Amino acid sequence: GWKMMNLANEVFGFSGWRSEIKTLSVDFIEEREGRVSLAVTSTIRVIIRDGAYREDIGFGSADNVRSKGQAMEKAKKEAVTDGIKRCFRQFGNLMGNCLYDKRYLQSV
């Protein structure tokens, strides 16, 4: 997630974008033998300075974690980060496809 945030700051400027969590919902919780597995879905909006925005979904999960609190924390963070990344991909090739180019990301 931090690489994507750095790239967004590079492209749009440090104060040139923001994100909003529109929804965050638990898809399932399973508790067995003192361990917790769960999944969370988010709807995220990324807004750039000129008001243009994109929305997308994100998904996060935690498997076989010791406590429900730890599982929720991990899954929620994952869902939000995934949603933000998916939003930025919609702003064009520079913000999307290059996130998977390791050489480019090392130079940023």
C-alpha positions as CSV (number, residue, x, y, z in Angstrom):
1,G,0.0,0.0,0.0
2,W,2.8,2.5,0.8
3,K,4.2,2.2,-2.7
4,M,0.9,3.2,-4.2
5,M,0.6,6.1,-1.7
6,N,4.0,7.3,-2.8
7,L,3.1,7.0,-6.4
8,A,-0.2,8.9,-5.9
9,N,1.8,11.7,-4.1
10,E,4.3,11.8,-7.0
11,V,1.6,12.1,-9.6
12,F,-1.1,14.2,-7.9
13,G,1.0,16.0,-5.2
14,F,1.1,15.5,-1.5
15,S,-2.3,17.2,-0.9
16,G,-3.6,16.5,-4.4
17,W,-5.8,13.5,-3.5
18,R,-7.8,11.9,-0.7
19,S,-9.8,8.8,0.0
20,E,-13.1,8.0,1.6
21,I,-14.4,4.8,3.0
22,K,-18.0,4.6,1.7
23,T,-18.9,1.2,3.1
24,L,-17.2,-1.5,5.1
25,S,-19.0,-4.8,5.7
26,V,-18.1,-8.2,7.2
27,D,-18.8,-10.9,4.7
28,F,-18.3,-13.8,7.1
29,I,-16.9,-14.7,10.5
30,E,-15.9,-18.3,11.3
31,E,-14.7,-19.3,14.8
32,R,-13.3,-22.7,15.4
33,E,-11.2,-24.0,18.3
34,G,-10.3,-20.6,19.5
35,R,-9.2,-19.3,16.1
36,V,-11.0,-16.8,13.9
37,S,-11.3,-16.4,10.1
38,L,-13.2,-13.6,8.5
39,A,-13.5,-11.5,5.4
40,V,-14.4,-7.9,4.9
41,T,-15.5,-5.9,1.8
42,S,-15.1,-2.2,1.4
43,T,-16.3,0.5,-1.1
44,I,-13.7,3.2,-1.4
45,R,-13.7,6.5,-3.2
46,V,-10.5,8.3,-4.3
47,I,-10.9,12.0,-5.1
48,I,-8.2,14.1,-6.8
49,R,-7.8,17.9,-6.4
50,D,-10.0,18.8,-9.4
51,G,-12.9,16.9,-8.0
52,A,-12.7,13.9,-10.3
53,Y,-13.2,10.7,-8.4
54,R,-13.3,6.9,-8.8
55,E,-14.9,4.2,-6.7
56,D,-14.2,0.6,-6.4
57,I,-14.4,-2.3,-4.0
58,G,-11.7,-3.8,-1.9
59,F,-11.4,-7.2,-0.2
60,G,-9.5,-8.2,2.9
61,S,-9.3,-11.4,4.9
62,A,-7.8,-13.0,8.0
63,D,-7.4,-16.7,8.4
64,N,-6.8,-18.7,11.6
65,V,-6.1,-15.7,13.8
66,R,-6.0,-15.8,17.6
67,S,-8.6,-13.1,18.3
68,K,-11.5,-11.5,16.6
69,G,-10.0,-8.0,17.1
70,Q,-6.7,-8.9,15.4
71,A,-8.6,-10.6,12.6
72,M,-10.9,-7.5,12.1
73,E,-7.9,-5.1,12.1
74,K,-6.0,-7.1,9.5
75,A,-9.0,-7.7,7.2
76,K,-10.3,-4.1,7.4
77,K,-6.8,-2.6,6.6
78,E,-6.5,-5.0,3.7
79,A,-9.9,-4.2,2.3
80,V,-9.3,-0.5,2.4
81,T,-5.8,-0.7,0.9
82,D,-7.1,-3.0,-1.8
83,G,-10.0,-0.6,-2.6
84,I,-7.7,2.4,-2.8
85,K,-5.4,0.6,-5.2
86,R,-8.3,-0.5,-7.4
87,C,-9.5,3.1,-7.5
88,F,-6.2,4.5,-8.6
89,R,-5.9,2.0,-11.4
90,Q,-9.0,3.7,-12.9
91,F,-7.1,7.0,-13.3
92,G,-5.1,5.6,-16.1
93,N,-2.1,3.5,-17.1
94,L,0.4,5.5,-15.0
95,M,-1.6,4.9,-11.8
96,G,-2.6,1.3,-12.5
97,N,-0.4,-0.9,-14.6
98,C,2.9,0.6,-13.4
99,L,2.0,-0.6,-9.8
100,Y,3.0,-4.0,-11.0
101,D,6.3,-2.9,-12.6
102,K,8.9,-3.5,-9.9
103,R,11.7,-1.6,-11.7
104,Y,9.5,1.5,-12.0
105,L,8.4,1.3,-8.4
106,Q,12.0,1.0,-7.2
107,S,12.9,4.3,-9.0
108,V,10.0,6.2,-7.4
